[in-house]
Amino acid sequence: MMRLSKVAVALCFCGLASVPVQAETNLSSQLFINASNIQQKDQASDIEGWELDLKRFYLDFSHQFNDKWSAVVTTDVQWRRQQDPTDVWFRHAYVQRKLSDDQLLQLGVAPLPWIDYIARKVGYRYVDPSLTPMNQFAGPTDLGVHYTNKNDNVSYAVSVVTGGGFKKPRVGDSVDVEAYAAWHVAPGLDVAVGGYRGARTQDKDDAPKINTAERFNASINYQIKKMRLGVEYVHNNNWAQVASPVEDAKSGWGSWASYRYAPKHSVFVRYDTTKPSRRLNPSYEKDYVQIGWDWKVSPYLTLAVVGKRIEESSVSFDRESNELGLWSMWNF
């Protein structure tokens, strides 16, 4: 993997050197900030209070070398209530080659196919990520080689990655593969499937590879200018049990709907249900409900009033959490 990466980097820079340069550099940032009241209840405690969260602070740097070559770097920081600020992560750090109007090749830490696709369908990322990343079924970006082909009938993408994620990138003893394909059945209507297979760097050094981490995704969704509707399914096998003799699985469904009733205003609702540990704790269930109203105040600011409810239950515990507040997205 490392040798292949070095060769690919060398080819990239050879390509950059062989074409006329029409350089263009852009710097931008995006912040997700919310102020909310959370009421948490379980058998042992009862917590309530208003606080601020800096859910995400992205700093984006992009450089267009010419009409074919570009580079992107995105830093990522968060500061959640009752926690210290995170380290500075490199969410994106890749060189991109435009092969044609439909095809892209990216080398480095770049978006993985499924989450990148489904996040654009669900929308409202500044409130919460979609089903798969929110419940730790997968990560959004990874280090590797990424190929994308998008056209009017079928779009697909394949990533060959290390499996270590973007927060603490590392290389294991094997490579992982993620892919997705979407059939554009009619204008706005997609049927999509995706999958992942690998070791997620859990076989690094002397760690044995006993199991293989696998994920399957499927979605049917409809998106036009004013409306979004969709449903997503995910199932994981041994996502954190590659080097463990104990096997586990988890699965979930997510559904969403939104309607933009005016140019700057929309309403949205979402419901997720998951089984976080189907084999080790089969009675454990988690339900998530989100409802909100969104206002695009300006090109720089979007606000949303949102209510959320999470219910978790198993034979050994019952927990519930209710949250109400103001979410915002700032673009500079």
Order of alpha helices (4+ residues) and beta strands (2+ residues): alpha-beta-beta-beta-beta-beta-alpha-alpha-beta-beta-beta-beta-beta-beta-beta-beta-beta-beta-beta
